[in-house]
Amino acid sequence: MSELPPVSTRRPVPDDMFGGRLKGSYLLDLEVVGVDEITPHVRLITMASSDLVGFEYTPGQDLLFAFPDGDLTLRRRYTIRRSDPAQGVADFEIELHDGRGPATRWAAKAEVGEHLEAIGPRGGISLRPTATSHLFVIDDSAMPAAFALLEALPAGTPATAFLVTRHGAKSRPAPAGAPASSLLWLNEAEMLEILSDLHPAAGTAAYIFGERHLVRTAEELLIAGGLDRDAVASKAYWRRDQPNASHGEPSWN
Ligand SMILES: Cc1cc2nc3c(=O)[nH]c(=O)nc-3n(C[C@H](O)[C@H](O)[C@H](O)COP(=O)(O)OP(=O)(O)OC[C@H]3O[C@@H](n4cnc5c(N)ncnc54)[C@H](O)[C@@H]3O)c2cc1C
């Protein structure tokens, strides 16, 4: 790991950038200091920077990275899986999906010493403090977010996670401290079958992140099962057969 520059270059996103939409976020210069294949379809990329020293964010938040793509740079969002703000280090789990966009192509070949620009923290979803139990419905792209949120729950808080994956049960390391019984590894058909017959208890907060169609369907099923719309936090992370837009999310149309 190369030595961090002593002075942070972190600076607020200027008001005239992105039409002021990224107010509260910072421009960051990050260096890859570790690359680990935690499973054949996920690379754990560890980034370090003096810009990350004392960097504040809430579990589940992410960074908007600029990835090289020929002569262009394209932006994609990745969740901060964990961090050590004292050391200025943060981990990201990037799925090497078959679509192979610019982010995936970069991650497949990423090497220690490379630099990426990023903007963050991004994202407004956080744990619902008044909930008496927590329900996650997520796919592979959102496991870093769900696992960071699960690890942030006070010990013993009732929580269940439906982990929709094409890679089988236990296909990546589980969140620290989460009882194995709270994690259900499912394919999409199994998830739909369970949700069609699920009636969440009053006081449950639901978090639904992942592919756009999956998110919409899961949200509809949970609301049909009696969950209050206000108790659902949902976000599309990607859209089948379409690259994400320049703001790092599926296009809005
Ligand atoms: C707030 C937020 C946080 C996120 N955090 C993470 C994270 O921590 N880890 C993570 O791996 N992803 C995460 N994602 C999802 C990731 O940003 C998208 O999957 C993104 O589209 C990947 O960019 P790309 O350049 O590889 O592919 P793109 O250029 O966007 O897409 C190229 C092709 O690949 C397909 N594709 C895109 N993503 C996937 C996928 N996940 N599975 C299968 N096919 C796909 C598209 O449909 C398209 O056909 C997050 C997204 C958001 C909005």
The ligand as an SDF file (V2000), in Angstrom:
LIG
                    3D

 53 58  0  0  0  0  0  0  0  0999 V2000
  -27.2670    3.0120   -4.7900 C   0  0  0  0  0  0  0  0  0  0  0  0
  -26.6400    1.8360   -5.5380 C   0  0  0  0  0  0  0  0  0  0  0  0
  -25.7190    1.0160   -4.8990 C   0  0  0  0  0  0  0  0  0  0  0  0
  -25.1770   -0.1080   -5.5630 C   0  0  0  0  0  0  0  0  0  0  0  0
  -24.2640   -0.9020   -4.9220 N   0  0  0  0  0  0  0  0  0  0  0  0
  -23.7290   -1.9660   -5.5650 C   0  0  0  0  0  0  0  0  0  0  0  0
  -22.7590   -2.8000   -4.9230 C   0  0  0  0  0  0  0  0  0  0  0  0
  -22.3290   -2.5430   -3.8010 O   0  0  0  0  0  0  0  0  0  0  0  0
  -22.2700   -3.8760   -5.6060 N   0  0  0  0  0  0  0  0  0  0  0  0
  -22.7040   -4.1860   -6.8860 C   0  0  0  0  0  0  0  0  0  0  0  0
  -22.2010   -5.1760   -7.4700 O   0  0  0  0  0  0  0  0  0  0  0  0
  -23.6130   -3.4000   -7.5220 N   0  0  0  0  0  0  0  0  0  0  0  0
  -24.1140   -2.3080   -6.8960 C   0  0  0  0  0  0  0  0  0  0  0  0
  -25.0190   -1.4980   -7.5400 N   0  0  0  0  0  0  0  0  0  0  0  0
  -25.4440   -1.8830   -8.8930 C   0  0  0  0  0  0  0  0  0  0  0  0
  -24.4780   -1.4080   -9.9880 C   0  0  0  0  0  0  0  0  0  0  0  0
  -24.2330   -0.0230   -9.8730 O   0  0  0  0  0  0  0  0  0  0  0  0
  -25.1380   -1.7430  -11.3430 C   0  0  0  0  0  0  0  0  0  0  0  0
  -25.2570   -3.1360  -11.4780 O   0  0  0  0  0  0  0  0  0  0  0  0
  -24.4260   -1.1400  -12.5370 C   0  0  0  0  0  0  0  0  0  0  0  0
  -25.3270   -1.1690  -13.6390 O   0  0  0  0  0  0  0  0  0  0  0  0
  -23.1550   -1.8760  -12.9280 C   0  0  0  0  0  0  0  0  0  0  0  0
  -22.5320   -1.1270  -13.9450 O   0  0  0  0  0  0  0  0  0  0  0  0
  -21.8420   -1.7670  -15.2230 P   0  0  0  0  0  0  0  0  0  0  0  0
  -21.0540   -0.6440  -15.8220 O   0  0  0  0  0  0  0  0  0  0  0  0
  -21.1340   -3.0150  -14.8510 O   0  0  0  0  0  0  0  0  0  0  0  0
  -23.0710   -2.1960  -16.1540 O   0  0  0  0  0  0  0  0  0  0  0  0
  -24.0430   -1.2500  -17.0540 P   0  0  0  0  0  0  0  0  0  0  0  0
  -23.2620   -0.5440  -18.0970 O   0  0  0  0  0  0  0  0  0  0  0  0
  -24.8890   -0.4150  -16.1610 O   0  0  0  0  0  0  0  0  0  0  0  0
  -24.9710   -2.3700  -17.7380 O   0  0  0  0  0  0  0  0  0  0  0  0
  -24.4950   -3.2110  -18.7870 C   0  0  0  0  0  0  0  0  0  0  0  0
  -25.4230   -4.4270  -18.8950 C   0  0  0  0  0  0  0  0  0  0  0  0
  -25.2980   -5.2130  -17.7200 O   0  0  0  0  0  0  0  0  0  0  0  0
  -26.5640   -5.4440  -17.0990 C   0  0  0  0  0  0  0  0  0  0  0  0
  -26.3770   -5.3760  -15.6360 N   0  0  0  0  0  0  0  0  0  0  0  0
  -26.0780   -4.2760  -14.8960 C   0  0  0  0  0  0  0  0  0  0  0  0
  -25.9600   -4.5860  -13.6020 N   0  0  0  0  0  0  0  0  0  0  0  0
  -26.2000   -5.9110  -13.5050 C   0  0  0  0  0  0  0  0  0  0  0  0
  -26.2380   -6.8250  -12.4130 C   0  0  0  0  0  0  0  0  0  0  0  0
  -26.0000   -6.4280  -11.1320 N   0  0  0  0  0  0  0  0  0  0  0  0
  -26.5200   -8.1350  -12.6700 N   0  0  0  0  0  0  0  0  0  0  0  0
  -26.7620   -8.5670  -13.9460 C   0  0  0  0  0  0  0  0  0  0  0  0
  -26.7420   -7.7350  -15.0380 N   0  0  0  0  0  0  0  0  0  0  0  0
  -26.4640   -6.4230  -14.8070 C   0  0  0  0  0  0  0  0  0  0  0  0
  -27.4780   -4.3310  -17.6330 C   0  0  0  0  0  0  0  0  0  0  0  0
  -28.8290   -4.7460  -17.6430 O   0  0  0  0  0  0  0  0  0  0  0  0
  -26.9130   -4.0900  -19.0340 C   0  0  0  0  0  0  0  0  0  0  0  0
  -27.4940   -4.9940  -19.9500 O   0  0  0  0  0  0  0  0  0  0  0  0
  -25.5620   -0.3660   -6.8980 C   0  0  0  0  0  0  0  0  0  0  0  0
  -26.4610    0.4920   -7.5680 C   0  0  0  0  0  0  0  0  0  0  0  0
  -27.0110    1.5720   -6.8880 C   0  0  0  0  0  0  0  0  0  0  0  0
  -27.9880    2.4920   -7.6160 C   0  0  0  0  0  0  0  0  0  0  0  0
  1  2  1  0
  2  3  1  0
  2 52  2  0
  3  4  2  0
  4  5  1  0
  4 50  1  0
  5  6  2  0
  6  7  1  0
  6 13  1  0
  7  8  2  0
  7  9  1  0
  9 10  1  0
 10 11  2  0
 10 12  1  0
 12 13  2  0
 13 14  1  0
 14 15  1  0
 14 50  1  0
 15 16  1  0
 16 17  1  0
 16 18  1  0
 18 19  1  0
 18 20  1  0
 20 21  1  0
 20 22  1  0
 22 23  1  0
 23 24  1  0
 24 25  2  0
 24 26  1  0
 24 27  1  0
 27 28  1  0
 28 29  2  0
 28 30  1  0
 28 31  1  0
 31 32  1  0
 32 33  1  0
 33 34  1  0
 33 48  1  0
 34 35  1  0
 35 36  1  0
 35 46  1  0
 36 37  1  0
 36 45  1  0
 37 38  2  0
 38 39  1  0
 39 40  1  0
 39 45  2  0
 40 41  1  0
 40 42  2  0
 42 43  1  0
 43 44  2  0
 44 45  1  0
 46 47  1  0
 46 48  1  0
 48 49  1  0
 50 51  2  0
 51 52  1  0
 52 53  1  0
M  END
$$$$
